């Protein structure tokens, strides 16, 4: 087993969260695992979370509804709409959700890019929020930066499980 690459975090504006990680799989495989609901349900979300997908129509205008469940049993219904889908390079969607029963509503434009790197893939998540205050609130209340890092870690682990079979 090889050591996992470090997840890199950069921010280009006070309204954004940008998280990058090189995952151990070619871009086409990463694309398949990101766009197939059967796979997404296996790795989406921070450690300890599970995801149930109600619908996932990966095309411009398509809706992606899912519920994330935290280790404490809290539910986080999400309603996202795909804006741009460029196979196998980029997925852009409006992200919307909140903790069931109360909590800050999360609204952002989320862009995921996939860049081939010698048989591996650099995955970048960029979330742009309405304001610096909304971004800061989501980071504080939901741990969005750490959650993003863990989500990319789970994606890499899931992709690595294919290499071992």
ChimeraX commands (.cxc) that place a marker at each C-alpha (Angstrom):
marker #1 position 0.00,0.00,0.00 radius 0.5
marker #1 position 1.38,3.39,-0.96 radius 0.5
marker #1 position 1.07,6.55,1.08 radius 0.5
marker #1 position -1.82,8.79,0.11 radius 0.5
marker #1 position -0.90,12.15,-1.38 radius 0.5
marker #1 position -1.59,15.19,0.76 radius 0.5
marker #1 position -4.74,17.13,0.07 radius 0.5
marker #1 position -3.98,20.70,-0.90 radius 0.5
marker #1 position -6.23,23.60,0.07 radius 0.5
marker #1 position -6.11,27.00,-1.57 radius 0.5
marker #1 position -8.54,29.89,-1.68 radius 0.5
marker #1 position -8.59,32.45,-4.47 radius 0.5
marker #1 position -11.21,34.72,-2.95 radius 0.5
marker #1 position -12.92,35.27,0.36 radius 0.5
marker #1 position -16.12,33.67,-1.03 radius 0.5
marker #1 position -14.52,30.41,-2.16 radius 0.5
marker #1 position -13.32,27.10,-0.86 radius 0.5
marker #1 position -10.86,25.31,-3.14 radius 0.5
marker #1 position -9.63,21.81,-2.32 radius 0.5
marker #1 position -7.34,19.66,-4.50 radius 0.5
marker #1 position -6.11,16.11,-4.32 radius 0.5
marker #1 position -4.36,13.75,-6.71 radius 0.5
marker #1 position -6.22,10.43,-6.66 radius 0.5
marker #1 position -4.79,7.08,-7.69 radius 0.5
marker #1 position -6.87,6.40,-10.78 radius 0.5
marker #1 position -7.06,7.50,-14.41 radius 0.5
marker #1 position -9.48,10.31,-15.25 radius 0.5
marker #1 position -12.01,8.08,-17.08 radius 0.5
marker #1 position -12.38,5.88,-13.99 radius 0.5
marker #1 position -12.74,8.93,-11.73 radius 0.5
marker #1 position -15.44,10.25,-14.07 radius 0.5
marker #1 position -17.35,6.95,-13.94 radius 0.5
marker #1 position -17.17,6.81,-10.13 radius 0.5
marker #1 position -18.33,10.46,-9.89 radius 0.5
marker #1 position -21.23,10.22,-12.35 radius 0.5
marker #1 position -22.67,6.79,-11.53 radius 0.5
marker #1 position -25.05,6.98,-8.52 radius 0.5
marker #1 position -24.24,3.40,-7.52 radius 0.5
marker #1 position -20.61,4.45,-7.00 radius 0.5
marker #1 position -21.28,7.94,-5.58 radius 0.5
marker #1 position -23.31,6.48,-2.72 radius 0.5
marker #1 position -20.20,4.52,-1.63 radius 0.5
marker #1 position -17.85,7.48,-1.13 radius 0.5
marker #1 position -19.71,10.80,-1.03 radius 0.5
marker #1 position -19.38,12.86,2.14 radius 0.5
marker #1 position -17.04,13.08,5.11 radius 0.5
marker #1 position -15.90,10.04,7.08 radius 0.5
marker #1 position -18.71,8.42,9.04 radius 0.5
marker #1 position -21.40,9.75,6.68 radius 0.5
marker #1 position -23.62,7.68,4.43 radius 0.5
marker #1 position -25.43,8.95,1.35 radius 0.5
marker #1 position -28.75,7.85,-0.11 radius 0.5
marker #1 position -29.37,9.07,-3.64 radius 0.5
marker #1 position -32.97,9.75,-4.65 radius 0.5
marker #1 position -32.17,10.92,-8.18 radius 0.5
marker #1 position -29.00,11.78,-10.08 radius 0.5
marker #1 position -29.38,12.97,-13.68 radius 0.5
marker #1 position -25.88,14.09,-14.71 radius 0.5
marker #1 position -26.58,16.46,-17.59 radius 0.5
marker #1 position -27.09,20.23,-17.83 radius 0.5
marker #1 position -30.40,20.97,-16.10 radius 0.5
marker #1 position -30.44,17.53,-14.47 radius 0.5
marker #1 position -31.33,17.23,-10.79 radius 0.5
marker #1 position -29.33,15.43,-8.12 radius 0.5
marker #1 position -31.24,14.85,-4.87 radius 0.5
marker #1 position -29.60,12.97,-2.03 radius 0.5
marker #1 position -29.58,12.75,1.75 radius 0.5
marker #1 position -26.37,12.60,3.73 radius 0.5
marker #1 position -26.58,11.06,7.21 radius 0.5
marker #1 position -24.00,11.92,9.80 radius 0.5
marker #1 position -22.59,9.53,12.39 radius 0.5
marker #1 position -24.86,11.24,14.95 radius 0.5
marker #1 position -27.96,10.41,12.86 radius 0.5
marker #1 position -28.49,13.98,11.63 radius 0.5
marker #1 position -29.82,14.18,8.09 radius 0.5
marker #1 position -28.71,16.66,5.44 radius 0.5
marker #1 position -31.06,16.69,2.42 radius 0.5
marker #1 position -29.43,18.15,-0.69 radius 0.5
marker #1 position -30.97,19.42,-3.92 radius 0.5
marker #1 position -28.44,20.15,-6.65 radius 0.5
marker #1 position -28.87,21.10,-10.31 radius 0.5
marker #1 position -26.18,20.39,-12.88 radius 0.5
marker #1 position -25.19,23.48,-14.88 radius 0.5
marker #1 position -22.36,22.11,-17.01 radius 0.5
marker #1 position -21.12,18.57,-17.70 radius 0.5
marker #1 position -18.01,18.20,-19.87 radius 0.5
marker #1 position -16.90,14.56,-19.94 radius 0.5
marker #1 position -14.34,13.78,-18.50 radius 0.5
marker #1 position -13.08,17.25,-17.57 radius 0.5
marker #1 position -15.59,19.19,-15.49 radius 0.5
marker #1 position -18.88,19.07,-13.60 radius 0.5
marker #1 position -20.57,22.26,-12.40 radius 0.5
marker #1 position -23.69,22.27,-10.23 radius 0.5
marker #1 position -25.63,24.53,-7.93 radius 0.5
marker #1 position -25.47,23.05,-4.48 radius 0.5
marker #1 position -28.29,23.45,-2.00 radius 0.5
marker #1 position -28.96,21.85,1.35 radius 0.5
marker #1 position -29.15,22.20,5.11 radius 0.5
marker #1 position -29.37,20.12,8.26 radius 0.5
marker #1 position -32.87,18.68,8.60 radius 0.5
marker #1 position -34.69,20.41,11.43 radius 0.5
marker #1 position -32.64,23.59,11.19 radius 0.5
marker #1 position -29.26,24.86,10.32 radius 0.5
marker #1 position -27.66,27.23,7.89 radius 0.5
marker #1 position -28.79,26.74,4.32 radius 0.5
marker #1 position -25.84,25.95,2.08 radius 0.5
marker #1 position -26.01,27.50,-1.37 radius 0.5
marker #1 position -23.00,27.56,-3.64 radius 0.5
marker #1 position -21.81,26.97,-7.16 radius 0.5
marker #1 position -19.67,23.83,-7.04 radius 0.5
marker #1 position -17.18,23.04,-9.79 radius 0.5
marker #1 position -15.28,19.77,-9.90 radius 0.5
marker #1 position -12.43,19.44,-12.39 radius 0.5
marker #1 position -10.47,16.34,-13.34 radius 0.5
marker #1 position -6.96,16.63,-14.82 radius 0.5
marker #1 position -5.04,13.55,-15.96 radius 0.5
marker #1 position -1.55,13.25,-14.44 radius 0.5
marker #1 position 0.46,10.19,-15.54 radius 0.5
marker #1 position -2.31,7.68,-14.90 radius 0.5
marker #1 position -3.58,9.53,-11.84 radius 0.5
marker #1 position -6.07,12.40,-11.64 radius 0.5
marker #1 position -5.90,15.78,-9.96 radius 0.5
marker #1 position -9.40,16.47,-8.62 radius 0.5
marker #1 position -10.25,20.05,-7.70 radius 0.5
marker #1 position -13.38,21.13,-5.85 radius 0.5
marker #1 position -14.22,24.83,-6.04 radius 0.5
marker #1 position -17.26,26.10,-4.17 radius 0.5
marker #1 position -18.24,29.74,-4.60 radius 0.5
marker #1 position -20.66,31.15,-2.00 radius 0.5
marker #1 position -22.91,34.23,-2.15 radius 0.5
marker #1 position -20.75,36.12,0.33 radius 0.5
marker #1 position -17.73,35.80,2.58 radius 0.5
marker #1 position -20.11,35.61,5.55 radius 0.5
marker #1 position -22.03,32.64,4.05 radius 0.5
marker #1 position -18.75,30.86,3.26 radius 0.5
marker #1 position -17.45,31.44,6.79 radius 0.5
marker #1 position -20.73,30.30,8.33 radius 0.5
marker #1 position -20.69,27.02,6.35 radius 0.5
marker #1 position -17.05,26.41,7.28 radius 0.5
marker #1 position -17.80,26.98,10.98 radius 0.5
marker #1 position -21.16,25.18,11.23 radius 0.5
marker #1 position -20.58,22.24,8.88 radius 0.5
marker #1 position -16.79,21.93,8.76 radius 0.5
marker #1 position -16.91,22.36,4.98 radius 0.5
marker #1 position -13.15,22.45,4.44 radius 0.5
marker #1 position -12.40,19.35,6.49 radius 0.5
marker #1 position -15.49,17.67,5.03 radius 0.5
marker #1 position -14.24,18.35,1.50 radius 0.5
marker #1 position -10.81,16.95,2.34 radius 0.5
marker #1 position -12.40,13.81,3.80 radius 0.5
marker #1 position -14.71,13.41,0.80 radius 0.5
marker #1 position -11.72,13.48,-1.57 radius 0.5
marker #1 position -9.94,11.02,0.72 radius 0.5
marker #1 position -12.92,8.65,0.58 radius 0.5
marker #1 position -13.03,9.01,-3.22 radius 0.5
marker #1 position -9.34,8.07,-3.45 radius 0.5
marker #1 position -9.82,5.07,-1.11 radius 0.5
marker #1 position -12.83,3.90,-3.12 radius 0.5
marker #1 position -10.88,4.20,-6.39 radius 0.5
marker #1 position -7.94,2.32,-4.85 radius 0.5
marker #1 position -10.25,-0.58,-3.96 radius 0.5
marker #1 position -10.69,-1.23,-7.70 radius 0.5
marker #1 position -6.92,-1.52,-8.21 radius 0.5
marker #1 position -6.74,-4.27,-5.55 radius 0.5
marker #1 position -9.35,-6.48,-7.25 radius 0.5
marker link #1:1,2 radius 0.2
marker link #1:2,3 radius 0.2
marker link #1:3,4 radius 0.2
marker link #1:4,5 radius 0.2
marker link #1:5,6 radius 0.2
marker link #1:6,7 radius 0.2
marker link #1:7,8 radius 0.2
marker link #1:8,9 radius 0.2
marker link #1:9,10 radius 0.2
marker link #1:10,11 radius 0.2
marker link #1:11,12 radius 0.2
marker link #1:12,13 radius 0.2
marker link #1:13,14 radius 0.2
marker link #1:14,15 radius 0.2
marker link #1:15,16 radius 0.2
marker link #1:16,17 radius 0.2
marker link #1:17,18 radius 0.2
marker link #1:18,19 radius 0.2
marker link #1:19,20 radius 0.2
marker link #1:20,21 radius 0.2
marker link #1:21,22 radius 0.2
marker link #1:22,23 radius 0.2
marker link #1:23,24 radius 0.2
marker link #1:24,25 radius 0.2
marker link #1:25,26 radius 0.2
marker link #1:26,27 radius 0.2
marker link #1:27,28 radius 0.2
marker link #1:28,29 radius 0.2
marker link #1:29,30 radius 0.2
marker link #1:30,31 radius 0.2
marker link #1:31,32 radius 0.2
marker link #1:32,33 radius 0.2
marker link #1:33,34 radius 0.2
marker link #1:34,35 radius 0.2
marker link #1:35,36 radius 0.2
marker link #1:36,37 radius 0.2
marker link #1:37,38 radius 0.2
marker link #1:38,39 radius 0.2
marker link #1:39,40 radius 0.2
marker link #1:40,41 radius 0.2
marker link #1:41,42 radius 0.2
marker link #1:42,43 radius 0.2
marker link #1:43,44 radius 0.2
marker link #1:44,45 radius 0.2
marker link #1:45,46 radius 0.2
marker link #1:46,47 radius 0.2
marker link #1:47,48 radius 0.2
marker link #1:48,49 radius 0.2
marker link #1:49,50 radius 0.2
marker link #1:50,51 radius 0.2
marker link #1:51,52 radius 0.2
marker link #1:52,53 radius 0.2
marker link #1:53,54 radius 0.2
marker link #1:54,55 radius 0.2
marker link #1:55,56 radius 0.2
marker link #1:56,57 radius 0.2
marker link #1:57,58 radius 0.2
marker link #1:58,59 radius 0.2
marker link #1:59,60 radius 0.2
marker link #1:60,61 radius 0.2
marker link #1:61,62 radius 0.2
marker link #1:62,63 radius 0.2
marker link #1:63,64 radius 0.2
marker link #1:64,65 radius 0.2
marker link #1:65,66 radius 0.2
marker link #1:66,67 radius 0.2
marker link #1:67,68 radius 0.2
marker link #1:68,69 radius 0.2
marker link #1:69,70 radius 0.2
marker link #1:70,71 radius 0.2
marker link #1:71,72 radius 0.2
marker link #1:72,73 radius 0.2
marker link #1:73,74 radius 0.2
marker link #1:74,75 radius 0.2
marker link #1:75,76 radius 0.2
marker link #1:76,77 radius 0.2
marker link #1:77,78 radius 0.2
marker link #1:78,79 radius 0.2
marker link #1:79,80 radius 0.2
marker link #1:80,81 radius 0.2
marker link #1:81,82 radius 0.2
marker link #1:82,83 radius 0.2
marker link #1:83,84 radius 0.2
marker link #1:84,85 radius 0.2
marker link #1:85,86 radius 0.2
marker link #1:86,87 radius 0.2
marker link #1:87,88 radius 0.2
marker link #1:88,89 radius 0.2
marker link #1:89,90 radius 0.2
marker link #1:90,91 radius 0.2
marker link #1:91,92 radius 0.2
marker link #1:92,93 radius 0.2
marker link #1:93,94 radius 0.2
marker link #1:94,95 radius 0.2
marker link #1:95,96 radius 0.2
marker link #1:96,97 radius 0.2
marker link #1:97,98 radius 0.2
marker link #1:98,99 radius 0.2
marker link #1:99,100 radius 0.2
marker link #1:100,101 radius 0.2
marker link #1:101,102 radius 0.2
marker link #1:102,103 radius 0.2
marker link #1:103,104 radius 0.2
marker link #1:104,105 radius 0.2
marker link #1:105,106 radius 0.2
marker link #1:106,107 radius 0.2
marker link #1:107,108 radius 0.2
marker link #1:108,109 radius 0.2
marker link #1:109,110 radius 0.2
marker link #1:110,111 radius 0.2
marker link #1:111,112 radius 0.2
marker link #1:112,113 radius 0.2
marker link #1:113,114 radius 0.2
marker link #1:114,115 radius 0.2
marker link #1:115,116 radius 0.2
marker link #1:116,117 radius 0.2
marker link #1:117,118 radius 0.2
marker link #1:118,119 radius 0.2
marker link #1:119,120 radius 0.2
marker link #1:120,121 radius 0.2
marker link #1:121,122 radius 0.2
marker link #1:122,123 radius 0.2
marker link #1:123,124 radius 0.2
marker link #1:124,125 radius 0.2
marker link #1:125,126 radius 0.2
marker link #1:126,127 radius 0.2
marker link #1:127,128 radius 0.2
marker link #1:128,129 radius 0.2
marker link #1:129,130 radius 0.2
marker link #1:130,131 radius 0.2
marker link #1:131,132 radius 0.2
marker link #1:132,133 radius 0.2
marker link #1:133,134 radius 0.2
marker link #1:134,135 radius 0.2
marker link #1:135,136 radius 0.2
marker link #1:136,137 radius 0.2
marker link #1:137,138 radius 0.2
marker link #1:138,139 radius 0.2
marker link #1:139,140 radius 0.2
marker link #1:140,141 radius 0.2
marker link #1:141,142 radius 0.2
marker link #1:142,143 radius 0.2
marker link #1:143,144 radius 0.2
marker link #1:144,145 radius 0.2
marker link #1:145,146 radius 0.2
marker link #1:146,147 radius 0.2
marker link #1:147,148 radius 0.2
marker link #1:148,149 radius 0.2
marker link #1:149,150 radius 0.2
marker link #1:150,151 radius 0.2
marker link #1:151,152 radius 0.2
marker link #1:152,153 radius 0.2
marker link #1:153,154 radius 0.2
marker link #1:154,155 radius 0.2
marker link #1:155,156 radius 0.2
marker link #1:156,157 radius 0.2
marker link #1:157,158 radius 0.2
marker link #1:158,159 radius 0.2
marker link #1:159,160 radius 0.2
marker link #1:160,161 radius 0.2
marker link #1:161,162 radius 0.2
marker link #1:162,163 radius 0.2
marker link #1:163,164 radius 0.2
marker link #1:164,165 radius 0.2
view
